[in-house]
Amino acid sequence: MARYSVPCLCLCLLFATGCGRVVFRPNGTAPGQPQPVTLTYDQQQQIAQREQDLQRRADQLDRDNQELESLLAQSRQQVQLLGDQVTATQDQLRATAERLASTQSDNTQLQNRTQELLASTQAQTKTIGFAPNSSLLQPIQLRGLTGVDIRQDGDVIRVALPADQVFYTNTAQLQPTGERLVTNVATQLMEAYPGHMIGVEGHTDGAPSASAQFPTAQHLSVAQATAAYDALRRTGVPAAQLFTVGQGANHPLVSNATEAGRQKNRRLELVVYPETVRRR
């Protein structure tokens, strides 16, 4: 085997590379590739601990986000509920305002009606005078009537009609049978006491009013007396012989402690006075 000297061997290596320099890579990795990194056990533990910490923080953030979303949903529901409540309150206020306006209109009409009656009475008294009569009137027996109470009260005759038979409950609206009862009584009174003054009195039992149209017992009694007055006028009783009075609960016949007593106190009275009307 031929022996070569070291210089010859080096010359051959230079010729083989073709660039005139020798590249020596002791670990055998290719050019441009990253060098592998070797971590110690402690370094690996620290990295694992940091990964766990980061995972716990991510889980906590996820739970916080879910809680915030739940709170946001509850807030939206509360806002919706408050909005619905505001809308309902506005509707109630609107309805209350409409009822108040209707009540004020009804009260205005009632006041106008009362003023018209007063004006009519004042105008008629200019041409019509009262003939005083101090003699006691004699009670009569009314024909074909049940539940009607007739009594003498000083110089006057009082005919009491149960309000429950004349009007619908807690209203001044005449029942058909109630209007017939009023006109029947008035017809017989006009026959027995021609020309005498007749007062139309409304009486209540004093119970709190449940109607916005009639806020007090006084309002209801005035309205009932006025409704009966209109019925008598339709019957043909002259306006000069009539006047209305709303007594409210000021003159109960019996105690209001029982339902039977309250029912008896709810009444319409036609009061015949000894005075008569004469034309001048």
C-alpha positions in Angstrom: 0.0 0.0 0.0 1.4 3.4 -1.0 2.2 5.9 1.8 1.5 9.5 1.3 2.9 12.3 3.3 0.8 14.7 5.3 1.3 17.6 2.9 0.1 15.5 0.1 -3.0 14.5 2.1 -3.9 18.1 2.8 -3.4 19.0 -0.8 -5.8 16.3 -1.8 -8.4 17.5 0.7 -8.2 21.1 -0.6 -8.7 20.0 -4.1 -11.7 17.9 -3.1 -13.6 20.8 -1.5 -13.0 23.1 -4.5 -13.0 26.3 -2.5 -9.7 26.3 -0.8 -11.2 26.0 2.8 -12.0 23.1 5.0 -15.5 22.9 6.8 -15.4 20.8 9.9 -18.7 20.0 11.6 -18.1 17.9 14.7 -21.8 17.2 15.5 -22.9 16.3 12.0 -25.8 18.8 11.6 -26.7 20.3 8.3 -26.0 24.0 7.6 -29.0 26.4 8.6 -30.6 24.0 11.0 -31.2 25.1 14.7 -29.1 23.6 17.3 -31.0 21.3 19.7 -31.4 22.7 23.2 -31.1 20.6 26.2 -33.1 21.7 29.3 -32.4 20.7 32.8 -35.0 19.0 35.1 -35.5 22.2 37.1 -36.1 24.2 34.0 -38.7 21.7 32.7 -40.5 21.9 36.1 -40.5 25.7 36.0 -42.0 25.6 32.5 -44.7 23.1 33.5 -45.5 25.2 36.6 -45.9 28.3 34.4 -48.2 26.4 32.0 -50.4 25.4 34.9 -50.5 28.9 36.2 -51.5 30.2 32.8 -54.2 27.5 32.5 -55.6 28.4 35.9 -55.7 32.1 35.0 -57.4 31.2 31.7 -60.0 29.1 33.5 -60.7 31.9 36.0 -61.1 34.4 33.2 -63.5 32.0 31.5 -65.6 31.7 34.8 -65.5 35.5 35.2 -66.7 36.0 31.7 -69.6 33.5 32.2 -70.6 35.3 35.4 -70.5 38.7 33.6 -72.7 37.3 30.8 -75.2 36.0 33.4 -75.3 39.4 35.2 -75.7 41.1 31.8 -78.7 38.9 30.9 -80.3 39.6 34.3 -79.8 43.3 33.8 -81.4 43.1 30.4 -84.4 41.3 32.0 -84.7 43.9 34.7 -84.6 46.7 32.1 -87.3 44.9 30.1 -89.4 44.5 33.3 -88.9 48.1 34.3 -89.9 49.1 30.8 -93.1 47.0 31.0 -93.9 48.5 34.4 -93.4 52.0 33.1 -95.7 51.3 30.1 -98.4 49.8 32.5 -98.1 52.8 34.8 -98.5 55.2 31.8 -101.6 53.2 30.7 -103.0 53.4 34.2 -102.3 57.1 34.4 -104.0 57.6 31.0 -107.0 55.6 32.1 -107.2 57.5 35.4 -107.0 60.8 33.6 -109.8 59.7 31.2 -112.0 58.6 34.1 -111.3 61.9 35.9 -112.2 63.9 32.8 -115.4 61.9 32.5 -116.2 62.4 36.1 -115.6 66.1 35.8 -117.8 66.3 32.8 -120.6 64.4 34.6 -120.3 66.7 37.6 -120.4 69.7 35.3 -123.5 68.4 33.6 -125.1 67.7 37.0 -124.2 71.2 38.2 -125.6 72.8 35.0 -128.8 70.7 35.4 -129.1 71.9 39.0 -128.6 75.5 38.0 -131.2 75.1 35.3 -133.6 73.8 37.8 -132.9 76.6 40.2 -133.2 79.2 37.4 -136.5 77.6 36.3 -137.8 77.7 39.8 -136.8 81.3 40.4 -138.4 82.3 37.1 -141.6 80.6 37.9 -141.9 82.1 41.3 -142.1 85.5 39.7 -145.6 84.6 38.3 -146.6 81.9 40.7 -147.1 82.3 44.5 -147.4 79.9 47.4 -150.7 79.8 49.2 -149.8 79.0 52.8 -151.9 76.3 54.4 -151.2 75.5 58.1 -153.8 72.7 58.2 -152.5 69.2 58.6 -152.7 67.0 55.5 -154.4 63.7 55.9 -152.5 60.6 54.7 -154.1 58.5 52.0 -154.0 54.9 51.0 -152.2 54.3 47.7 -153.8 51.8 45.4 -152.1 48.8 44.0 -148.7 49.5 45.6 -146.5 47.3 47.8 -143.4 48.2 49.7 -144.3 51.9 49.8 -144.3 53.5 53.2 -146.7 56.4 53.9 -146.4 58.5 57.1 -147.3 61.9 58.4 -144.4 64.0 59.5 -145.8 67.2 61.1 -147.5 69.2 58.4 -146.2 67.0 55.6 -147.0 63.6 54.1 -144.0 61.5 53.3 -144.2 58.6 50.8 -141.0 56.5 50.9 -140.1 54.3 48.0 -137.3 51.7 48.4 -134.4 53.0 46.3 -133.4 49.4 45.5 -136.8 49.0 43.6 -136.4 52.4 41.9 -132.7 52.7 40.9 -130.0 50.3 39.8 -127.5 49.7 42.6 -125.3 52.7 43.4 -126.6 54.7 40.4 -129.1 57.4 39.5 -130.5 55.3 36.6 -134.1 54.4 37.0 -135.2 50.8 36.5 -138.2 50.5 34.2 -140.3 49.1 37.1 -138.9 51.9 39.3 -140.0 54.6 36.9 -143.5 53.2 36.7 -143.6 53.0 40.5 -142.6 56.7 40.8 -145.1 57.9 38.2 -147.9 55.8 39.8 -147.3 57.3 43.2 -147.1 60.8 41.7 -150.4 60.3 39.8 -152.3 59.3 43.0 -150.7 62.2 45.0 -151.7 64.7 42.4 -155.3 63.4 42.6 -155.4 63.5 46.4 -153.5 66.7 46.8 -154.0 68.8 43.6 -151.8 71.9 43.4 -149.7 71.0 46.5 -145.9 71.4 46.6 -144.1 68.1 46.3 -140.5 67.7 47.4 -138.4 65.0 45.8 -135.8 63.8 48.3 -133.0 61.3 47.8 -131.7 59.4 50.8 -128.7 57.0 51.0 -127.3 54.6 53.7 -124.0 56.4 54.2 -121.9 53.6 52.8 -118.6 54.7 51.1 -119.2 55.4 47.4 -117.6 52.9 45.0 -118.4 55.0 41.9 -116.1 57.7 40.4 -119.3 59.4 39.0 -120.7 59.9 42.5 -117.7 60.4 44.9 -120.0 60.9 48.0 -123.4 59.9 49.2 -124.5 63.5 48.8 -123.7 63.4 45.1 -125.6 60.2 44.7 -128.7 61.4 46.5 -128.9 64.6 44.5 -128.5 62.7 41.2 -131.3 60.2 42.2 -133.6 63.1 43.3 -133.0 64.8 39.9 -133.7 61.6 38.0 -137.0 61.2 39.8 -137.8 64.8 39.2 -137.3 64.3 35.4 -139.6 61.2 35.6 -142.3 63.2 37.3 -142.1 66.0 34.7 -142.5 63.4 32.0 -145.7 62.3 33.8 -147.1 65.8 33.6 -146.5 67.1 37.1 -145.9 70.9 36.7 -142.4 72.1 37.5 -143.8 74.8 39.7 -145.0 72.1 42.2 -141.7 70.3 42.4 -138.3 70.8 43.9 -135.4 68.4 44.7 -133.4 67.8 47.8 -130.3 65.5 48.2 -130.3 64.4 51.8 -127.4 61.9 51.5 -127.2 59.9 54.7 -128.2 62.7 57.0 -131.7 61.4 57.9 -131.6 57.6 58.4 -134.9 56.0 59.5 -133.1 53.2 61.4 -129.5 52.3 62.3 -127.1 51.4 59.5 -125.5 48.7 61.6 -127.3 45.9 59.6 -128.0 45.3 56.0 -131.7 45.4 56.6 -131.3 48.8 58.2 -129.2 50.1 55.3 -131.7 48.8 52.8 -134.5 50.7 54.6 -132.5 53.9 54.7 -131.8 53.8 50.9 -135.0 55.4 49.7 -136.7 58.0 47.5 -139.2 60.2 49.3 -142.0 62.2 47.7 -143.0 64.8 50.3 -146.4 66.5 50.0 -146.4 70.0 51.6 -149.5 71.9 52.8 -148.6 74.8 50.6 -150.3 75.0 47.3 -149.3 76.8 44.1 -151.5 79.6 42.8 -151.1 81.7 39.7 -151.2 85.5 40.0 
